Amino acid sequence: MSIRVLLLGLAVAMAPAVAAERARDLGVPFEGTPGARNAITDVAGVTVGQVTLIEDLADGHKVRTGVTAILPRGHASFDTPVFGGWFALNGNGEMTGTAWLSESGQLEGPVMLTNTHSVGVVRDAVIAERVRAGGADASGYWWSLPVVAETWDGHLNDINGFHVKPEHAAQALREAKDGPVAEGNVGGGTGMVCHEFKCGIGTASRRVDAYTVGVLVQANYGIRDTLRIAGVPVGQHLRADRVYTDAALTGDTGSIIIVVATDAPLLPHQLDRIAKRAGMGLARMGSYAGNGSGDIFVAFSTANADAAKGAALNNAQFVGNDHLDDLFNATVQATEEAIVNAMVAARDMRGEGGHYANAIPHDALVALLRKYGRYKR
């Protein structure tokens, strides 16, 4: 993770140098068995890179944005596709490359996350990096339709300043690694808000027999009233410091991108089904996918690498449809926890135009969990 920071005037809350606290650390109860890192990188081969841009400019504008890259096969992602699928629960948002993903059933390259007005520059940068890697022919030419998704960070970020540059996308790709994944105010999630609390990037995973399901979210959706954590109506109790006071902004006008990875051998139509289940984890948080929300999900499987290499005739294994239920359930569970992790890891932030988003108060959340009998240590 790279952080560009210039502090002028008000201090800006940033991800601390040490690992941020996670939801389980607070005693939030979750169902299912997580992987070793409880992250999307528990799926072998998946790597994540993030570039975080935080700067107070001399002209008064505030930069609070970034890029997150998810590489299904690490740095081999440009050479060997994965089977993939996607689903739009509500389409007031953007995820490029989905027409070809639906048509081909293959995800070719990384999944990139950024802000709404930086989709184009990130998309072009991914193509440039693929050309730079060479291998297609003597010219290094590659035909490419990258998958780049967005949520809107204009409440905190000078979104019309176009501060995400091609070199930031290239850096996120270049520095992608396995291991723990930074959460909260990082990468594409730097300036994001959910349920009127500071939010951003979150991740979680589940083990299902011999398989792993991992989820990463860029969360920027929802209103305070409907927020539920572990079934507790948190939003009905924590009413102070709400982000939106204008009646015109009290509906769900945000967005969330959910990326689901698994090593279970699944075919593209089955991955469409997995992607749909991410919406059920979102619903557990109290989202109703409002008219103004872009809730778009993508799922991929790292299995069947040989079948994805493009030979004339290929053989692929797949889990039978009658045996998918545990993977569906794991997707729901990991999505819910990833969103809560994004909220818990986030820190207070001040940004563009004096706007703010305060993090969910950990002590108040714990008190509510105790009150409703949902605290677990």
N, C-alpha and C positions, 0 to 999 in steps of 0.2 A: 504494500500500500504506500503510495506517495502522497504527501500532504504539502500543498503550497499555501503558506499562511503569511499574511501581513496584518498585524493587529494595530488598528487605529481607532481610538475612542473606546467604545464598549468592548469588553472582552467577549470572545466567542467561545462557547463551550464546544469542546472537541472530544473525540474518542481518546481515552487516556492511554498511556503507554502500556499499562498492564491490561490483561484481558478484562473486558467488561463483564459485569455480573449478568448472569442469565436467569431465566424464569425459574428453573429448578432450584437455583441457589436461594431464591426467596421463599421456596416452599409451595410454589404453584404445582398442583397435581396434574399429571398427564397420564393417559393410557398408553400402553404399548411399551416395547423395549427398544431404546435408542441404540445406535451404533456407538463405536468407541469415542468418536468426537461429537456425536449428536449433530452432524452437519452433512451437507450434500456431498462433501468430500469423503464420506464413509463409503460411497460407491467408488470402487477401485477405478483409477484412471481419471476421474473427474478432478479438474483443477479450477481454481478461482483466482482472478486477478482484479485489483481495485485501485483506482486512482481517485483521490479525494482533493477537491479544490475549494479552499476556504481563504478568502482574501477580502479585506476592506480597502476599496479603491480610493484614490485621491479625490475622485469626482463625487464621492459619497455613495456610490453603488456598492452592493455587497454580493460577493461571489460565494455561493453555498451549493455546490453541485459536484458532479463527477461521473465516473464510468465504472461499471462492473462487468467483467467478462467471465462467462462459464464455458469451459472447454470440455466437451464430453469425453474426449480421448486425450486430454492433455495436448501437447504440441503436435501430436499425430492427428488432431481433429481436422486439419486441412486436407489430409491425405485419405482418411477412411471415414466415411459418413457413419451415422447411427440411424437406426429406425426411429421415427418420431411421429408425434401427433400433437394436435393443439385444439383449443376450445375457447370460444369467447362467450363468457357468461353475460357480459354486457359490453357492447363494442364502442363506447365513447373513448377510444384510445387507439394506439397503433402498435402493431407488431409486424414488421416487414418480413417478406419471404414466406408468408403462410400459404399463399396460393400454390406455390411449388411444393411446399411441405405436404399439403393435402394431396396434391397430384402424384407426387413421387413416393411419399411415405418415408422419405429420408431427410434428416437434418444434416446439412453439409457445412461444417465449420462450427464456430462458437455461437452462443446466445449472448447478446450484448444488452446491457441495461443502462439507460441514461435519462436525461430530462426530455420533455416533449419537443423542444425546439432544437435539440441536438441529434435527433435521429438520423438526419441526412448525413451529417459530417462523420458520425460514427460508422454508418453503413459504408460510406465511401472509403473510410480508413481501413475497414476490414478487408475490402476488396484489394486495396493497395498492399496490405500486408501479405495477402495470399499471392499476389503477383510477385512481390518481393521474394517470397519463399521459393518461387520457381517450381519446376517439375512438370508443368503441363506440356510445354514444348520449348523449342529453343528460345522463344521470345519471353518465356515466363508467363504467358497469357493464361488467365483462368476465367472461365464463365462462372459467375457467382451471383447468388441472390441471398445475401446474409440475413439472418434473423436478428433484428434489433428492435427492442421494445422500450416503452417510455412510461413515465408518470410525470405529472406537472409539479415542479418545485418553485413556481413563481411567487408563492407567498413569502418565501425566505430568500430566494435567489433572484439575481438580476438576469432573468431567463432570456430577455431580449438582448442581452449583451453578448450572447454566443461565446461563452468562455470555454466550452469544451472544444478542444482542437484535435486534429488527427493524431498528433503525437501522444495525446493522453489515451486514446483508444489503443494505439500501438503499444504503449507502455503497459496497459492493463493486460493485453494479450501476452506480451513478452514476460511479464513477472508473475503470471498465473502459476499457482502451485497447489499441491495437496496440503493436508494438515488442517489446523484450526482456521476458521473463517471469521474475519472481523465483522462485527455487527453494529447496528445503530447508525450513527452519523458518518457513514463511510461510503465511498464509491458512488454509484448512481443514487443511493439512498441519502446522501448527505443532507439535502434540503427538504426531505419528505416529512409529511405529517399524516398520522392516522388517528381516527376518532378524536381529533383535535388535541392529541398529544404528539410530542416529537417522536418520530419513528424512523424508518429507513430500511436497512438490510437486516434480514433475519434468516436463520437456517435451523434445520433439525433433521433427524433421520429415524428410521425404524428398521429393526431386523424382523424378517418373516421367514422362518425356517432357514433355508440356505441363502436367501436373497436379502438385499438391502434396498430400501427406498429412501432417497434423500430429497429434501425440498429446500429451495432458496426463494425468498420473497423480496420484492421491492414494494413496500407497503406505504400507500399514500391515500387511503380511502377512509370513508366512514364519518359518522357524526358521534358526538359524545353520548347522546341519549341512549343509543342502542348497544353500547359496548358491554360485552360480557367476557369475563375471563374465568375459565374453569367452571362455567355455569353461573358465576356470581354477577349480578347486574351492576357492575362497577360504575358504568356511566350514569346511573341514577343517583349515585352517592357523591362521586368526585366531580363537583360542578364548578369549582373555581378555575380561573385562568383559562377560560375557553378561548380558542383561537378565533372563532367566527361569531361575531355579534350582530352582523348585518342580517336581517331577515331573509334577504335574497340569497344568502350563502349557507342557510341552515340545512339544506338538503344534501344528499350524498353526491358531491361533485368531484370526488377524488378518484383514484385508480389504484389497482394493484396488479403487478405482474408476478406470476407464480411459475417457477421452473421446477419440474419433477424429474429426477433421475433415478434409474434403477438398473441393477445388473440382472434382473429377471429377464429371461428370453421372451420378449413380447413382439408381436407383429404391429404394424402401424395402426390398424383399426383398434387393436387392444390399447394402444397408447393414447388414442383419442378418448377411450373410455376412462383411462387413468386420469387424463387431464381434466375431465369433467368432475371427477371426485374431489379435486382440489377445491372446487367451489363449496363443497360441503364442510370442509375445514374452515373456510372463510365465513360460512353461515354460523358456525359455532361461536364466532367472535361477535356476532350481532349485525353483520352486514346483510343488507337486503338488495345489493347490487342496483343502486338507484340509477335513474335515467342519465345522470351526468357522470356516471362512473365508468371507467374503462377497466374491466376485470377480465384479463386475457391470460391464458395458461398454456404452457408448452410442456410436453413430456417426452423423454427419450430413454432408450435402452442401450446400454453399452455391450450387450451380448451380441452374438452372431456377427462378429467382426469380419470373418471370412466371407459371409454372404453379402456383406455391404461393399465389397471391393470392386464390384462391377464386372465380374466374369459373365460369360454368355449364359451359363447355367449355374444356379446356386442352390444350396440346401440350407435351410434355417430351422432351428428348433423353436418351439414356442409352448408356453404354458396353456393348457386347455382352458377354454372359457369357464368351465365348471369349477376351476381351481383359482379363480382370480379374486375371490372375495377378500382374502387376507391382504392382498396387495391393495385393493380398494380401501380397506380400513386403515392400512398403514399410511396411505396417502392423505387421508382425512386427518389422522392423528398428527402426522409430521407437519402438515400445513398449519394447523392450529398452533402448534408449539413454535413454529418458525415466526409466525406473526407476533406472538407474545414476546419471544426473544428479541425481535426488532424493537418493540416498545420498551422493554426493560433495559436494553443496552444503550438506548438513545439518551442523550443529555440535552439540557436546555440550550436553545439556540435563539439568538437575535439575528435579524437579517434585513433584507431590502425594505426600505421605507419605514424602518422602526418596527416592523412586524416581528412577532415572537412565536415560539412554540415551546412550551415547557414539557419536560419529560414527566411521565407518570410517577407520582411520588411513591417510592418503594414501601415506606413505612405505612402509608395509608392503604396501599394494596394488600399488604400482609394483614393489617387489622381487619379488612373486609373479608379476606379468606378465612380468618379465624372466626369472625362473626357468623359466617354462613357454614361453618364446619367443613371447609374445603382446604384448610392449611395442611401441608404435608412436609415432614422433615425426615 
